[in-house]
């Protein structure tokens, strides 16, 4: 077994400001990669305040796409080079945080073209700081970055491993978030736990994170079905998301994530929601003893209850048969995802997983 987590994680209220002397001195000028919502939840203003107090320069790109593309990353890379930045800060959900990693990689390899993003090789990148404002991706604690590849009509993870230097995790940035964002991202975090636990690469270390994290997630899941959310529950959901990111950083994800990319690209279904549709089927295909343990850890009595919870939470999946066939065939040729599954995968099994999504 092994355990490698080079990211320094601060998980507490106002951690952006409390630890500003550390992270704001990573360089002389930062490129902030974010979206419009960070200006609303206070995260961007907190980061700017710290940078200004430390005398660190910065520039801002606040037009991150919902599913960031290779083309957008190269555009932001050119902006960062022009501004002569020497570290990158991602603020937001998975899209800005993944983009920050990809941009940091490409600025460090300014002589390379876009093809380098998907070439195995040198992982050298500018230092990255991540400030999550949603509770699902866990990108603040993983080396992964997933981009949209329009040329292949799919989302795909970079082969490069880019761990953030700092993760600043503060649940207050979830307060005021739209309920659909909380729901979709929280389901994504649950997917990370399930796919990491039922995984050929799982170890006692990674399962330790899943077992504790699913308990944290379960203790706050009632807010997803309509209960009022408190600051304490925001802290729990974001903490669970970070733990889930730590878990998949050691195992990778599996079938639900792989299948979800087709729904997101072709139908615009949000990532976490798309992942959630395939979780009941993935659990149903697992070893019965493992399935019962995962369900108990996440606070569900049986697979039928879990499937009903997911379907009621996400609503019906409206996907045509042609897209399902494309997703199944694509997964059968996706060696990176198949090797993470701890049992033999067949086309029939994938169709069964998809059928449970309806």
Residue frames as qw, qx, qy, qz and C-alpha x, y, z in Angstrom:
[[0.000, 0.888, 0.459, 0.000, 0.00, 0.00, 0.00],
 [0.393, 0.088, -0.024, 0.915, 0.98, 3.62, -0.36],
 [0.046, -0.875, -0.460, 0.144, -0.45, 6.99, 0.57],
 [0.424, 0.018, 0.150, 0.893, 0.65, 10.18, -1.16],
 [0.004, 0.882, 0.464, 0.085, -1.02, 13.52, -0.52],
 [0.524, 0.036, -0.060, 0.849, 1.38, 16.40, -1.20],
 [0.092, -0.661, -0.272, -0.693, -1.35, 19.06, -1.02],
 [0.152, -0.082, -0.599, 0.782, -1.42, 21.11, 2.16],
 [0.276, -0.563, -0.633, -0.455, -5.10, 21.27, 3.13],
 [0.037, 0.032, 0.499, -0.865, -6.62, 23.82, 5.46],
 [0.307, -0.474, -0.718, -0.407, -10.26, 23.05, 6.26],
 [0.259, -0.485, -0.561, 0.619, -11.70, 25.70, 8.54],
 [0.117, 0.916, 0.382, -0.016, -13.66, 28.93, 8.59],
 [0.077, 0.984, -0.138, -0.087, -11.81, 31.87, 7.00],
 [0.825, -0.242, 0.319, 0.400, -8.81, 29.71, 6.09],
 [0.565, 0.663, 0.175, 0.460, -8.15, 31.85, 2.98],
 [0.039, -0.905, 0.140, -0.400, -7.33, 34.81, 5.21],
 [0.737, -0.638, 0.222, -0.013, -5.86, 32.95, 8.18],
 [0.798, -0.185, 0.413, 0.397, -3.18, 31.31, 6.07],
 [0.478, 0.874, 0.085, -0.003, -2.69, 34.09, 3.55],
 [0.163, -0.845, 0.483, 0.163, 0.95, 34.68, 4.47],
 [0.618, -0.182, 0.737, 0.203, 1.73, 31.13, 3.29],
 [0.617, 0.430, 0.627, 0.204, -0.13, 30.70, 0.03],
 [0.293, 0.943, 0.137, -0.079, 0.00, 34.32, -1.21],
 [0.166, -0.820, 0.486, 0.251, 3.81, 34.18, -1.23],
 [0.846, 0.112, 0.490, 0.178, 4.07, 31.34, -3.71],
 [0.558, 0.345, 0.356, 0.666, 5.06, 33.89, -6.34],
 [0.145, -0.214, -0.037, 0.965, 5.10, 37.51, -7.36],
 [0.443, 0.175, -0.140, -0.868, 1.95, 37.50, -9.49],
 [0.390, 0.152, 0.892, -0.171, -1.05, 35.16, -9.53],
 [0.338, -0.051, -0.571, -0.746, -3.46, 34.26, -12.29],
 [0.426, 0.120, 0.681, -0.583, -6.90, 33.75, -10.75],
 [0.265, -0.055, -0.787, -0.555, -9.06, 31.34, -12.75],
 [0.204, 0.264, 0.733, -0.592, -12.72, 31.47, -11.75],
 [0.029, 0.518, 0.725, 0.454, -16.32, 32.03, -12.81],
 [0.151, -0.554, -0.121, -0.810, -18.85, 34.78, -12.22],
 [0.680, -0.590, -0.386, -0.203, -20.36, 33.19, -9.10],
 [0.672, -0.156, -0.385, 0.613, -17.16, 33.62, -7.06],
 [0.079, 0.314, -0.064, 0.944, -17.84, 37.34, -7.00],
 [0.568, -0.493, -0.270, -0.601, -21.18, 36.60, -5.33],
 [0.843, -0.402, -0.357, 0.030, -20.16, 34.11, -2.63],
 [0.358, -0.911, 0.203, -0.035, -17.24, 36.21, -1.39],
 [0.898, -0.159, 0.219, 0.346, -14.42, 33.83, -2.30],
 [0.591, 0.551, 0.111, 0.579, -12.89, 36.07, -4.97],
 [0.110, -0.893, 0.082, -0.429, -12.95, 39.16, -2.75],
 [0.771, -0.605, 0.191, 0.053, -11.31, 37.19, 0.08],
 [0.849, 0.087, 0.204, 0.480, -8.52, 36.00, -2.22],
 [0.353, 0.737, 0.071, 0.572, -7.97, 39.48, -3.65],
 [0.398, -0.881, 0.081, -0.242, -7.85, 41.01, -0.18],
 [0.837, -0.430, 0.229, 0.251, -5.13, 38.60, 0.91],
 [0.730, 0.339, 0.201, 0.559, -3.05, 39.08, -2.24],
 [0.120, 0.851, 0.036, 0.511, -3.23, 42.86, -1.87],
 [0.577, -0.799, 0.132, -0.108, -2.30, 42.69, 1.82],
 [0.839, -0.283, 0.309, 0.348, 0.77, 40.60, 0.97],
 [0.044, 0.761, -0.353, -0.542, 1.82, 42.83, -1.91],
 [0.451, 0.004, 0.829, 0.331, 1.30, 40.04, -4.45],
 [0.319, 0.299, -0.314, -0.843, 0.14, 41.04, -7.91],
 [0.448, 0.246, 0.856, -0.080, -2.72, 39.30, -9.68],
 [0.347, 0.150, -0.412, -0.829, -4.87, 39.20, -12.78],
 [0.535, 0.158, 0.692, -0.458, -8.27, 37.56, -13.16],
 [0.295, 0.009, -0.737, -0.608, -9.90, 35.33, -15.76],
 [0.364, 0.113, 0.672, -0.634, -13.54, 34.99, -14.67],
 [0.681, 0.321, -0.166, -0.637, -15.17, 33.41, -17.72],
 [0.163, -0.234, 0.958, 0.036, -14.46, 29.73, -17.10],
 [0.585, -0.017, -0.550, -0.596, -16.75, 27.46, -19.13],
 [0.805, -0.297, 0.239, -0.454, -19.06, 25.04, -17.33],
 [0.946, -0.023, 0.273, 0.173, -17.16, 22.20, -19.02],
 [0.071, -0.836, 0.353, 0.414, -13.79, 23.78, -19.78],
 [0.872, 0.483, 0.071, 0.039, -12.38, 23.00, -23.20],
 [0.760, -0.073, 0.177, 0.621, -8.86, 22.56, -24.49],
 [0.317, 0.632, 0.242, 0.665, -9.36, 25.75, -26.51],
 [0.340, -0.898, -0.100, -0.262, -10.29, 27.77, -23.42],
 [0.784, -0.513, 0.083, 0.340, -7.29, 26.49, -21.49],
 [0.646, 0.178, 0.221, 0.709, -4.95, 27.58, -24.29],
 [0.042, 0.807, 0.216, 0.548, -6.60, 31.01, -24.36],
 [0.546, -0.834, 0.005, -0.078, -6.07, 31.44, -20.62],
 [0.831, -0.195, 0.128, 0.505, -2.52, 30.07, -20.91],
 [0.461, 0.490, 0.182, 0.717, -1.68, 32.83, -23.41],
 [0.253, -0.870, -0.118, -0.407, -3.23, 35.43, -21.09],
 [0.760, -0.631, 0.036, 0.155, -1.15, 34.15, -18.17],
 [0.748, 0.055, 0.153, 0.644, 2.06, 34.24, -20.19],
 [0.206, 0.704, 0.181, 0.655, 1.31, 37.79, -21.33],
 [0.431, -0.840, -0.023, -0.330, 0.73, 38.84, -17.70],
 [0.388, 0.500, -0.656, 0.410, 3.96, 37.13, -16.60],
 [0.744, -0.506, 0.128, -0.417, 2.31, 35.17, -13.77],
 [0.280, 0.439, -0.836, 0.174, 4.22, 32.64, -11.69],
 [0.091, 0.108, 0.947, -0.288, 1.40, 30.81, -9.87],
 [0.367, -0.252, -0.563, -0.696, -2.27, 30.03, -10.46],
 [0.253, 0.071, 0.694, -0.670, -5.32, 30.15, -8.17],
 [0.278, -0.278, -0.772, -0.499, -8.49, 28.23, -9.01],
 [0.247, 0.091, 0.540, -0.799, -11.69, 29.44, -7.33],
 [0.650, 0.109, -0.187, -0.729, -15.00, 27.65, -7.81],
 [0.924, -0.018, 0.298, -0.240, -16.19, 24.16, -8.65],
 [0.814, -0.072, 0.478, 0.320, -14.47, 21.52, -10.70],
 [0.594, 0.721, 0.227, 0.273, -14.40, 23.60, -13.88],
 [0.062, 0.946, -0.250, 0.196, -12.24, 26.50, -12.59],
 [0.607, -0.619, 0.498, 0.018, -10.13, 24.24, -10.39],
 [0.842, 0.145, 0.446, 0.267, -9.39, 21.75, -13.18],
 [0.478, 0.834, 0.082, 0.261, -8.76, 24.64, -15.56],
 [0.245, -0.910, 0.330, -0.047, -6.27, 26.17, -13.12],
 [0.746, -0.335, 0.538, 0.204, -4.24, 22.95, -13.11],
 [0.738, 0.449, 0.397, 0.310, -4.25, 22.66, -16.91],
 [0.228, 0.951, -0.027, 0.207, -3.30, 26.31, -17.34],
 [0.462, -0.782, 0.415, 0.056, -0.50, 25.96, -14.76],
 [0.811, -0.032, 0.510, 0.285, 0.84, 23.01, -16.75],
 [0.612, 0.634, 0.321, 0.347, 0.75, 24.82, -20.07],
 [0.009, -0.984, 0.155, -0.092, 2.32, 28.05, -18.79],
 [0.596, -0.597, 0.510, 0.168, 5.20, 25.96, -17.47],
 [0.589, 0.048, 0.675, 0.443, 5.52, 24.48, -20.97],
 [0.280, 0.744, 0.107, -0.597, 4.93, 27.63, -22.99],
 [0.084, 0.462, -0.681, -0.562, 6.74, 26.20, -26.00],
 [0.192, 0.142, 0.968, 0.077, 4.22, 23.35, -26.27],
 [0.377, -0.130, -0.409, -0.821, 0.97, 23.28, -28.23],
 [0.703, -0.217, 0.160, -0.658, -2.43, 22.00, -27.12],
 [0.850, 0.116, -0.499, -0.123, -1.53, 18.40, -27.98],
 [0.282, 0.348, -0.727, 0.521, 0.81, 18.35, -24.98],
 [0.560, -0.303, 0.304, -0.709, -2.22, 18.36, -22.66],
 [0.940, -0.019, 0.144, -0.309, -2.90, 14.74, -23.62],
 [0.698, 0.459, -0.518, 0.184, 0.68, 13.55, -24.01],
 [0.830, -0.524, -0.100, 0.160, 2.26, 11.59, -21.20],
 [0.608, 0.437, -0.199, 0.632, 5.44, 13.17, -19.97],
 [0.290, 0.113, -0.400, 0.862, 6.71, 16.04, -17.88],
 [0.295, -0.718, -0.629, -0.046, 4.20, 17.01, -15.17],
 [0.343, -0.189, -0.214, 0.895, 6.03, 20.21, -14.19],
 [0.039, -0.772, -0.498, -0.393, 3.54, 23.03, -13.60],
 [0.023, -0.514, 0.246, -0.822, 3.34, 26.41, -11.90],
 [0.031, -0.125, -0.813, 0.568, 2.25, 26.19, -8.23],
 [0.351, -0.426, -0.558, -0.620, -1.54, 25.91, -7.88],
 [0.140, 0.059, 0.649, -0.746, -3.82, 27.05, -5.05],
 [0.272, -0.361, -0.754, -0.477, -7.42, 25.79, -5.03],
 [0.234, 0.053, 0.485, -0.841, -10.41, 27.36, -3.26],
 [0.081, -0.308, -0.899, -0.300, -13.50, 25.12, -3.70],
 [0.318, 0.037, 0.210, -0.924, -16.95, 26.72, -3.68],
 [0.806, -0.035, -0.277, -0.522, -19.01, 23.61, -4.49],
 [0.557, -0.426, 0.650, -0.293, -19.17, 20.30, -2.64],
 [0.938, 0.216, 0.192, -0.194, -18.51, 17.62, -5.21],
 [0.686, 0.650, -0.323, 0.041, -15.48, 17.68, -7.40],
 [0.830, -0.490, 0.150, 0.220, -12.76, 17.30, -4.77],
 [0.690, 0.619, -0.056, 0.369, -10.34, 18.76, -7.32],
 [0.159, -0.888, 0.322, -0.286, -8.63, 20.69, -4.53],
 [0.602, -0.509, 0.607, -0.097, -7.23, 17.35, -3.30],
 [0.889, 0.227, 0.384, 0.107, -6.57, 15.46, -6.54],
 [0.335, -0.417, 0.482, 0.694, -3.93, 15.59, -9.27],
 [0.401, 0.405, 0.759, 0.314, -6.60, 15.34, -11.99],
 [0.215, 0.464, -0.032, -0.859, -7.91, 17.82, -14.53],
 [0.445, 0.384, 0.796, 0.144, -10.75, 16.93, -16.90],
 [0.119, 0.428, -0.199, -0.874, -11.32, 18.92, -20.08],
 [0.711, 0.532, 0.372, -0.270, -13.76, 18.85, -22.96],
 [0.304, -0.281, 0.672, 0.614, -12.14, 17.62, -26.16],
 [0.571, 0.526, 0.131, -0.617, -14.42, 18.89, -28.93],
 [0.338, 0.484, -0.697, -0.407, -12.46, 17.08, -31.63],
 [0.212, 0.026, -0.977, 0.003, -13.47, 13.77, -30.03],
 [0.538, -0.415, -0.287, -0.675, -16.86, 14.93, -28.63],
 [0.785, -0.372, -0.481, 0.120, -16.02, 13.79, -25.10],
 [0.309, -0.865, 0.310, -0.243, -14.60, 14.85, -21.75],
 [0.902, 0.111, -0.329, 0.257, -11.26, 13.30, -20.82],
 [0.592, -0.781, 0.095, 0.176, -8.82, 13.44, -17.95],
 [0.312, 0.824, -0.470, 0.053, -5.30, 14.70, -18.58],
 [0.908, 0.009, -0.359, 0.217, -2.55, 12.10, -18.17],
 [0.292, 0.470, -0.418, 0.720, -0.51, 14.68, -16.24],
 [0.566, -0.575, -0.555, 0.202, -0.66, 14.64, -12.43],
 [0.152, 0.498, -0.117, 0.846, -0.87, 18.16, -11.01],
 [0.458, -0.564, -0.621, 0.294, -1.45, 18.30, -7.26],
 [0.081, -0.908, -0.055, -0.407, -2.32, 21.72, -5.82],
 [0.373, 0.298, -0.565, 0.673, 0.21, 23.11, -3.37],
 [0.144, 0.065, 0.589, -0.793, -2.60, 24.44, -1.14],
 [0.265, -0.488, -0.724, -0.410, -6.29, 23.63, -0.75],
 [0.075, -0.040, 0.407, -0.910, -8.30, 26.21, 1.22],
 [0.298, -0.365, -0.837, -0.279, -11.59, 24.58, 2.21],
 [0.101, 0.104, 0.443, -0.884, -14.24, 26.82, 3.77],
 [0.089, 0.453, 0.884, 0.067, -17.89, 25.75, 3.86],
 [0.104, 0.631, 0.314, -0.702, -19.14, 29.34, 4.10],
 [0.109, 0.333, -0.503, -0.790, -18.74, 29.66, 0.32],
 [0.055, -0.262, -0.924, -0.272, -21.59, 27.15, -0.11],
 [0.081, 0.565, 0.594, -0.568, -24.08, 29.34, 1.74],
 [0.335, 0.649, 0.018, -0.683, -26.46, 30.83, -0.78],
 [0.018, -0.229, 0.829, 0.509, -25.58, 28.34, -3.52],
 [0.680, 0.060, -0.264, -0.681, -28.49, 27.18, -5.69],
 [0.775, -0.200, 0.521, -0.297, -30.01, 23.92, -4.49],
 [0.914, 0.402, -0.014, -0.061, -29.43, 22.20, -7.83],
 [0.390, 0.699, -0.540, 0.260, -25.70, 22.94, -7.54],
 [0.408, -0.475, 0.667, -0.403, -25.59, 21.55, -4.01],
 [0.901, 0.078, 0.327, -0.275, -27.50, 18.44, -5.13],
 [0.823, 0.541, -0.172, 0.021, -25.48, 17.75, -8.27],
 [0.267, 0.682, -0.601, 0.318, -22.09, 18.33, -6.68],
 [0.544, -0.402, 0.614, -0.407, -22.94, 16.34, -3.53],
 [0.947, 0.185, 0.195, -0.174, -23.99, 13.39, -5.68],
 [0.613, 0.660, -0.403, 0.165, -20.66, 13.69, -7.50],
 [0.145, -0.607, 0.677, -0.389, -18.86, 13.40, -4.14],
 [0.807, -0.120, 0.477, -0.327, -20.90, 10.31, -3.30],
 [0.874, 0.474, -0.096, -0.048, -19.92, 8.90, -6.68],
 [0.289, 0.701, -0.596, 0.264, -16.27, 9.45, -5.82],
 [0.480, -0.411, 0.672, -0.385, -16.68, 7.50, -2.59],
 [0.896, 0.138, 0.331, -0.261, -18.54, 4.62, -4.23],
 [0.784, 0.590, -0.187, 0.044, -16.24, 4.37, -7.25],
 [0.114, 0.693, -0.645, 0.301, -13.14, 4.61, -5.07],
 [0.611, -0.312, 0.630, -0.364, -14.38, 1.94, -2.65],
 [0.868, 0.254, 0.425, -0.043, -15.45, -0.47, -5.41],
 [0.377, 0.861, -0.328, -0.096, -12.17, -0.19, -7.26],
 [0.939, 0.149, -0.203, 0.234, -9.31, -2.48, -8.26],
 [0.426, 0.502, -0.347, 0.668, -6.84, 0.08, -6.87],
 [0.533, -0.731, -0.012, -0.425, -8.51, 0.41, -3.46],
 [0.483, 0.195, -0.698, 0.492, -6.33, -0.02, -0.38],
 [0.434, -0.575, -0.618, 0.316, -7.02, 0.14, 3.34],
 [0.224, -0.286, -0.105, 0.926, -5.86, 3.76, 3.24],
 [0.181, -0.114, -0.418, -0.883, -8.21, 4.81, 0.46],
 [0.455, -0.461, -0.720, -0.250, -11.10, 2.84, 1.98],
 [0.353, -0.408, -0.517, 0.665, -10.44, 4.51, 5.32],
 [0.034, 0.137, -0.081, -0.987, -11.16, 7.84, 3.64],
 [0.380, -0.224, -0.627, -0.642, -14.31, 6.45, 2.02],
 [0.458, -0.427, -0.770, 0.123, -15.65, 4.85, 5.18],
 [0.221, -0.440, -0.394, 0.776, -15.25, 7.97, 7.28],
 [0.055, 0.124, -0.258, -0.957, -16.26, 10.30, 4.46],
 [0.324, -0.334, -0.730, -0.501, -19.48, 8.50, 3.59],
 [0.353, -0.546, -0.671, 0.357, -20.52, 8.85, 7.24],
 [0.115, -0.377, -0.093, 0.914, -19.88, 12.61, 7.06],
 [0.179, -0.049, -0.553, -0.812, -21.79, 12.81, 3.76],
 [0.339, -0.423, -0.823, -0.169, -24.71, 10.79, 5.14],
 [0.259, -0.486, -0.556, 0.622, -25.03, 13.03, 8.20],
 [0.076, 0.449, 0.007, -0.890, -25.85, 16.00, 5.94],
 [0.086, 0.120, 0.803, 0.578, -27.69, 14.33, 3.04],
 [0.087, 0.647, 0.732, -0.195, -31.16, 15.33, 4.23],
 [0.047, 0.662, 0.007, -0.748, -30.51, 18.91, 3.10],
 [0.051, -0.154, 0.722, 0.673, -30.41, 17.55, -0.46],
 [0.070, -0.421, -0.864, -0.267, -34.07, 16.57, -0.32],
 [0.140, -0.726, -0.410, -0.534, -35.40, 19.91, 0.83],
 [0.552, -0.691, -0.329, 0.331, -34.35, 20.63, 4.41],
 [0.058, 0.986, -0.120, 0.101, -32.90, 24.07, 5.14],
 [0.807, 0.215, -0.274, 0.477, -29.12, 24.09, 4.97],
 [0.455, -0.883, 0.022, 0.113, -27.04, 25.40, 7.86],
 [0.166, 0.842, -0.512, 0.041, -23.43, 26.54, 8.02],
 [0.541, -0.404, 0.731, -0.098, -22.57, 23.32, 9.85],
 [0.822, 0.300, 0.483, -0.037, -24.06, 21.20, 7.06],
 [0.506, 0.842, -0.185, -0.011, -22.19, 23.25, 4.46],
 [0.169, -0.714, 0.677, -0.056, -18.99, 22.43, 6.32],
 [0.710, -0.103, 0.690, -0.094, -19.87, 18.73, 6.33],
 [0.783, 0.564, 0.255, -0.056, -20.72, 18.55, 2.64],
 [0.375, 0.856, -0.351, 0.050, -17.54, 20.36, 1.61],
 [0.377, -0.575, 0.718, -0.103, -15.41, 18.31, 4.01],
 [0.814, 0.126, 0.562, -0.079, -16.90, 15.12, 2.56],
 [0.669, 0.743, -0.002, -0.032, -16.12, 16.36, -0.94],
 [0.088, 0.813, -0.571, 0.070, -12.45, 16.93, -0.04],
 [0.585, -0.315, 0.738, -0.115, -12.19, 13.49, 1.57],
 [0.827, 0.403, 0.383, -0.082, -13.70, 11.97, -1.56],
 [0.468, 0.841, -0.271, 0.002, -11.14, 13.81, -3.68],
 [0.235, -0.650, 0.717, -0.090, -8.36, 12.40, -1.51],
 [0.764, -0.008, 0.633, -0.124, -9.78, 8.92, -2.02],
 [0.788, 0.579, 0.212, 0.005, -9.98, 9.06, -5.83],
 [0.155, 0.875, -0.455, -0.058, -6.52, 10.61, -5.99],
 [0.345, -0.443, 0.827, -0.013, -5.31, 7.13, -5.04],
 [0.565, 0.176, 0.805, -0.041, -7.75, 4.98, -7.01],
 [0.111, 0.036, -0.555, -0.824, -9.21, 6.99, -9.87],
 [0.625, 0.178, 0.291, -0.702, -12.89, 6.75, -10.81],
 [0.350, 0.021, 0.923, 0.157, -14.70, 3.95, -12.61],
 [0.185, 0.385, 0.804, 0.413, -17.78, 3.22, -14.72],
 [0.040, 0.833, 0.515, -0.198, -20.28, 5.89, -13.57],
 [0.124, -0.748, 0.165, 0.630, -17.82, 8.68, -14.31],
 [0.247, -0.155, 0.728, 0.620, -16.84, 7.19, -17.65],
 [0.150, 0.543, 0.794, 0.230, -20.47, 6.81, -18.73],
 [0.045, -0.815, -0.374, 0.439, -21.38, 10.27, -17.46],
 [0.222, -0.433, 0.325, 0.811, -19.05, 12.07, -19.87],
 [0.114, 0.264, 0.759, 0.583, -21.26, 11.12, -22.83],
 [0.096, -0.770, -0.630, 0.032, -24.38, 12.57, -21.16],
 [0.248, -0.741, -0.084, 0.618, -22.58, 15.77, -20.25],
 [0.206, -0.264, 0.495, 0.802, -21.07, 16.35, -23.68],
 [0.013, 0.269, 0.779, 0.567, -24.03, 15.35, -25.85],
 [0.256, -0.688, -0.644, -0.216, -26.94, 16.49, -23.64],
 [0.024, 0.592, -0.190, 0.783, -25.42, 19.16, -21.41],
 [0.745, -0.570, -0.322, -0.126, -26.41, 17.26, -18.27],
 [0.194, -0.839, 0.428, -0.275, -24.37, 18.60, -15.30],
 [0.405, 0.420, -0.802, 0.127, -21.48, 16.33, -14.39],
 [0.194, -0.169, 0.808, -0.530, -22.58, 15.29, -10.89],
 [0.720, 0.206, 0.249, -0.614, -26.13, 14.61, -12.04],
 [0.728, 0.429, -0.465, -0.264, -24.87, 12.51, -14.94],
 [0.210, 0.340, -0.872, 0.281, -22.65, 10.49, -12.59],
 [0.433, -0.083, 0.617, -0.652, -25.51, 9.97, -10.16],
 [0.795, 0.215, -0.133, -0.552, -27.73, 8.27, -12.72],
 [0.744, 0.309, -0.591, -0.036, -25.27, 5.37, -12.98],
 [0.112, -0.468, 0.725, -0.493, -24.52, 4.87, -9.29],
 [0.788, -0.107, 0.386, -0.468, -27.41, 2.49, -8.50],
 [0.914, 0.354, -0.162, -0.113, -26.45, 0.22, -11.39],
 [0.401, 0.587, -0.628, 0.317, -22.77, 0.27, -10.45],
 [0.384, -0.377, 0.656, -0.529, -23.61, -0.67, -6.87],
 [0.889, 0.078, 0.194, -0.407, -26.00, -3.39, -8.04],
 [0.817, 0.458, -0.350, 0.012, -23.22, -4.98, -10.12],
 [0.045, 0.640, -0.671, 0.371, -20.81, -5.14, -7.17],
 [0.402, -0.023, -0.888, 0.223, -20.17, -8.04, -4.80],
 [0.476, -0.658, -0.478, -0.333, -23.23, -8.31, -2.48],
 [0.642, -0.515, -0.342, 0.454, -21.16, -8.01, 0.72],
 [0.351, -0.043, 0.057, 0.934, -19.37, -4.91, -0.56],
 [0.150, -0.494, -0.446, -0.731, -22.66, -3.43, -1.78],
 [0.543, -0.686, -0.481, -0.053, -24.32, -3.86, 1.63],
 [0.574, -0.403, -0.209, 0.682, -21.35, -2.27, 3.39],
 [0.199, 0.148, 0.216, 0.944, -21.28, 0.75, 1.07],
 [0.311, -0.595, -0.500, -0.547, -25.03, 1.27, 1.42],
 [0.604, -0.639, -0.424, 0.217, -24.80, 1.08, 5.21],
 [0.495, -0.221, -0.067, 0.838, -21.90, 3.55, 5.30],
 [0.023, 0.208, 0.298, 0.931, -23.85, 6.02, 3.14],
 [0.278, 0.135, 0.518, -0.797, -26.99, 5.60, 5.25],
 [0.638, 0.140, -0.341, -0.676, -29.22, 3.53, 2.92],
 [0.727, -0.190, 0.572, -0.327, -30.97, 0.29, 3.98],
 [0.718, 0.151, 0.653, 0.190, -30.90, -1.41, 0.57],
 [0.291, -0.039, 0.534, 0.793, -30.30, -0.88, -3.14],
 [0.043, 0.649, 0.679, 0.341, -33.97, -0.23, -3.88],
 [0.250, -0.871, -0.287, 0.312, -34.09, 2.61, -1.34],
 [0.386, -0.472, 0.289, 0.738, -30.87, 4.04, -2.74],
 [0.246, 0.250, 0.660, 0.664, -32.12, 3.90, -6.33],
 [0.072, -0.805, -0.573, -0.133, -35.37, 5.62, -5.32],
 [0.350, -0.768, -0.083, 0.531, -33.40, 8.32, -3.43],
 [0.339, -0.244, 0.459, 0.784, -31.23, 9.04, -6.48],
 [0.137, 0.444, 0.707, 0.533, -34.15, 9.03, -8.94],
 [0.165, -0.860, -0.478, 0.064, -36.26, 11.33, -6.74],
 [0.387, -0.676, 0.054, 0.624, -33.30, 13.64, -6.21],
 [0.258, -0.278, 0.523, 0.763, -32.18, 13.92, -9.82],
 [0.603, 0.492, 0.078, -0.624, -35.42, 13.42, -11.74],
 [0.898, 0.277, 0.342, 0.007, -35.79, 11.21, -14.81],
 [0.338, -0.433, 0.563, 0.617, -32.92, 10.62, -17.20],
 [0.658, 0.664, 0.217, -0.281, -33.96, 11.58, -20.72],
 [0.123, -0.570, 0.689, 0.431, -31.42, 9.95, -23.01],
 [0.811, 0.365, -0.168, -0.426, -32.09, 8.22, -26.32],
 [0.962, -0.091, 0.250, 0.056, -31.06, 4.65, -27.06],
 [0.704, 0.620, -0.111, 0.328, -28.46, 5.76, -29.59],
 [0.019, -0.804, 0.419, -0.421, -26.54, 7.73, -26.96],
 [0.787, -0.435, 0.391, -0.196, -26.69, 4.84, -24.49],
 [0.948, 0.241, 0.116, 0.174, -25.22, 2.55, -27.16],
 [0.441, 0.756, -0.251, 0.414, -22.48, 5.08, -27.87],
 [0.360, -0.737, 0.435, -0.373, -21.65, 5.33, -24.17],
 [0.918, -0.219, 0.322, -0.075, -21.54, 1.56, -23.69],
 [0.862, 0.413, 0.022, 0.292, -19.33, 1.00, -26.71],
 [0.194, 0.827, -0.307, 0.428, -17.10, 3.87, -25.69],
 [0.578, -0.636, 0.429, -0.279, -16.67, 2.41, -22.22],
 [0.977, 0.003, 0.204, 0.055, -15.80, -1.02, -23.59],
 [0.727, 0.486, -0.073, 0.480, -12.79, 0.58, -25.30],
 [0.129, -0.865, 0.234, -0.424, -11.86, 2.81, -22.35],
 [0.769, 0.048, -0.555, 0.314, -9.01, 0.86, -20.81],
 [0.123, 0.352, -0.454, 0.809, -8.31, 3.53, -18.19],
 [0.594, -0.286, 0.190, -0.728, -11.76, 3.11, -16.64],
 [0.908, -0.025, -0.349, -0.232, -12.11, -0.63, -17.17],
 [0.611, 0.223, -0.629, 0.427, -8.87, -1.42, -15.35],
 [0.137, -0.330, 0.474, -0.805, -10.22, 0.36, -12.25],
 [0.792, -0.199, -0.066, -0.574, -13.21, -1.99, -11.97],
 [0.294, -0.447, 0.822, -0.195, -12.51, -4.97, -9.66],
 [0.663, 0.179, 0.718, -0.114, -14.45, -7.44, -11.81],
 [0.293, 0.079, 0.701, 0.645, -14.83, -8.34, -15.47],
 [0.334, 0.510, 0.190, -0.769, -16.99, -5.85, -17.37],
 [0.338, 0.260, 0.809, 0.405, -19.21, -6.91, -20.28],
 [0.134, -0.197, -0.351, -0.905, -21.48, -5.00, -22.64],
 [0.475, -0.512, -0.666, -0.262, -24.53, -6.64, -21.05],
 [0.475, -0.471, -0.483, 0.566, -23.40, -5.44, -17.62],
 [0.140, -0.119, 0.035, 0.982, -23.02, -1.87, -18.89],
 [0.307, -0.338, -0.532, -0.713, -26.48, -1.96, -20.43],
 [0.522, -0.540, -0.654, 0.089, -27.87, -3.19, -17.09],
 [0.356, -0.350, -0.282, 0.819, -26.17, -0.28, -15.32],
 [0.063, -0.049, -0.278, -0.957, -27.67, 2.11, -17.86],
 [0.394, -0.440, -0.687, -0.422, -31.13, 0.53, -17.54],
 [0.451, -0.548, -0.583, 0.395, -31.13, 1.22, -13.78],
 [0.209, -0.121, -0.042, 0.969, -30.55, 4.91, -14.59],
 [0.226, -0.352, -0.492, -0.763, -34.08, 5.35, -15.95]]
